[in-house]
Amino acid sequence: MVFYNKILHAYVLIELKTTKLTPKAAGQINMYLNYYAAEVNDPEDNPPIGIILCTDKDSVAAEYALGGLSNQIFASRYVLYMPNKEQLIKQVEEVLNRWHSHEGD
């Protein structure tokens, strides 16, 4: 799926995988991002962003598969249901807490 984020002035490419994160998936979306950067982006656009939604991601495998790539690629696992408001708030707070605890690293 491809979207254009007007606020970021960037294309957002989303890859939905029915398996866990693999190096092949990272390479595939990296190729798509390179294509968009070279062939689709206008001069005022920011580099495209890639998101891989998969059934599971091993943190170590994700680090090696996505590390060293110049493109912005993010991986996350998806769920089959939408969390309720309280669950969603809790998940966002957990992510923010992890983010802030690693800022000084």
Beta strands, then each sheet from edge to edge (+ up, - down):
strand 1: 2-5
strand 2: 10-16
strand 3: 49-54
strand 4: 72-77
sheet 1: 1+ 2- 3- 4-
end
